[in-house]
Amino acid sequence: MKINIATAHLDLTPSFRLYIEKKLAPIEKLIARFDPASGAEIYVEVSRTTLHHKQGGIYLAALNLRLPKTTLRAEARAEDARAAVDVAKDVLAREIKKYKTKFLAARRS
């Protein structure tokens, strides 16, 4: 699985890149059935939505998972960039599980 990271109005430090890669590693186990050849890609965008606000959900994390037949998307806003990545990862895991039930139901019928 390939992880592409983009940022806007935010510095991507090596420790933050490592944090994102570590958090998204379990996603590979969830998609192993759909993509055994490991051709899936995750596009991660972490940005600061506004430059003048200091409180509230000012960080946005958007994850786009491209599978061979579909694209799954998850978005989250939080007060911290790392927290936004955590919430978006959880949303993406739910989307994968939902897709997995539809995928298996279609194969069984």
VENFEN-V687787 format. One record per run of one state. SS is the DSSP state (helix for helix, strand for strand, loop for the rest). FROM is the first residue (numbers start at 1). TO is the last residue. If there is no record, write none. Layout:
# VENFEN-V687787
SS/FROM/TO
SS/FROM/TO
This chain:
# VENFEN-V687787
loop/1/1
strand/2/8
loop/9/13
helix/14/24
loop/25/26
helix/27/30
loop/31/40
strand/41/48
loop/49/58
strand/59/66
loop/67/70
strand/71/78
loop/79/80
helix/81/108
loop/109/109
